[in-house]
């Protein structure tokens, strides 16, 4: 699983450089995310703009990453493609995560107030 990570505006931005997060990749995704987010700012933004497909294993992996961050850190999601966003809404995970249309929206301080 290819992830890239940067720090911008006080948040760690982790970009998924893959088209799928599915059962075949879920374990590797969790391990790579744990490595990337082992330490860092209290806010992590997961940029999913390249991800076109996610299944229940991928969804579970993202939830596991959120839990692994602990209570003092939070995971926000940005750039969800229509199919991925649909999965989050159908499973009501949009009530668990803050979803942002774009990475820029996620980094906009005014968006955090809503």
GIKAKA-V547827 format. One record per residue. N is the residue number from 1. OMEGA is omega in whole degrees, -180 to 180 (NA if undefined). NEAR is the number of other ideal C-beta (glycine too) atoms within 10 Angstrom. D_FIRST is the distance of its C-alpha to the first C-alpha in Angstrom with 1 decimal. Layout:
BEGIN
n & omega & near & d_first
N & OMEGA & NEAR & D_FIRST
N & OMEGA & NEAR & D_FIRST
END
This chain:
BEGIN
n & omega & near & d_first
1 & -178 & 18 & 0.0
2 & 177 & 10 & 3.8
3 & 170 & 18 & 6.4
4 & -175 & 11 & 10.0
5 & 175 & 16 & 12.9
6 & 174 & 11 & 16.6
7 & -179 & 10 & 19.8
8 & 176 & 12 & 22.1
9 & 176 & 12 & 25.4
10 & 178 & 10 & 24.9
11 & 173 & 19 & 21.5
12 & 179 & 20 & 18.0
13 & 177 & 21 & 15.9
14 & -179 & 21 & 12.1
15 & 176 & 21 & 10.8
16 & -180 & 25 & 7.8
17 & 180 & 11 & 7.5
18 & -179 & 18 & 7.0
19 & -175 & 11 & 10.1
20 & 165 & 18 & 9.5
21 & -176 & 25 & 8.9
22 & -175 & 18 & 11.0
23 & -179 & 13 & 12.3
24 & -175 & 13 & 10.2
25 & -170 & 19 & 6.9
26 & -178 & 21 & 9.0
27 & 179 & 13 & 9.6
28 & 178 & 15 & 6.3
29 & -180 & 23 & 5.9
30 & 180 & 19 & 9.5
31 & -180 & 12 & 9.4
32 & 178 & 18 & 7.3
33 & 179 & 25 & 9.6
34 & 179 & 13 & 12.5
35 & -177 & 10 & 12.1
36 & -172 & 18 & 12.0
37 & -178 & 20 & 14.8
38 & 175 & 9 & 16.8
39 & 180 & 7 & 19.6
40 & -178 & 15 & 20.4
41 & -179 & 15 & 22.4
42 & -180 & 12 & 23.4
43 & 176 & 19 & 21.6
44 & 177 & 22 & 17.9
45 & 178 & 25 & 17.1
46 & -179 & 26 & 13.9
47 & -176 & 24 & 13.9
48 & -173 & 25 & 12.9
49 & 178 & 15 & 14.9
50 & -175 & 14 & 12.5
51 & -179 & 22 & 11.8
52 & -176 & 14 & 14.5
53 & 174 & 14 & 14.2
54 & 177 & 25 & 13.7
55 & -176 & 16 & 15.5
56 & 177 & 12 & 17.1
57 & 178 & 16 & 14.4
58 & 177 & 23 & 12.1
59 & 178 & 18 & 15.2
60 & 179 & 14 & 15.9
61 & 179 & 24 & 12.7
62 & 176 & 24 & 13.6
63 & 179 & 16 & 17.1
64 & 178 & 16 & 16.2
65 & 179 & 20 & 14.5
66 & -179 & 20 & 17.8
67 & -180 & 10 & 19.9
68 & 179 & 14 & 18.3
69 & 178 & 19 & 19.2
70 & -175 & 9 & 22.8
71 & -175 & 6 & 25.9
72 & 180 & 6 & 26.2
73 & 180 & 16 & 22.9
74 & -179 & 15 & 21.8
75 & 174 & 22 & 18.7
76 & -178 & 20 & 19.5
77 & -177 & 23 & 17.6
78 & 172 & 22 & 18.2
79 & -179 & 23 & 18.1
80 & 175 & 24 & 17.8
81 & -176 & 15 & 18.5
82 & -179 & 7 & 21.6
83 & 180 & 11 & 20.0
84 & 179 & 22 & 17.5
85 & 179 & 17 & 20.5
86 & 178 & 12 & 22.7
87 & 180 & 17 & 20.6
88 & -179 & 20 & 20.9
89 & 180 & 13 & 24.6
90 & -179 & 9 & 25.4
91 & -180 & 13 & 24.1
92 & 177 & 8 & 25.8
93 & 175 & 16 & 22.7
94 & 175 & 15 & 24.0
95 & -179 & 9 & 26.6
96 & -177 & 14 & 24.2
97 & 167 & 17 & 22.1
98 & 179 & 16 & 23.4
99 & 179 & 20 & 22.1
100 & -178 & 20 & 22.6
101 & -178 & 13 & 23.0
102 & 176 & 14 & 21.5
103 & 179 & 18 & 20.0
104 & 176 & 11 & 23.5
105 & -179 & 13 & 25.1
106 & -179 & 24 & 23.0
107 & -179 & 19 & 24.2
108 & -178 & 13 & 27.7
109 & -180 & 8 & 29.9
110 & -180 & 7 & 32.2
111 & -177 & 16 & 29.5
112 & -178 & 13 & 29.1
113 & -176 & 6 & 32.8
114 & NA & 5 & 32.4
END
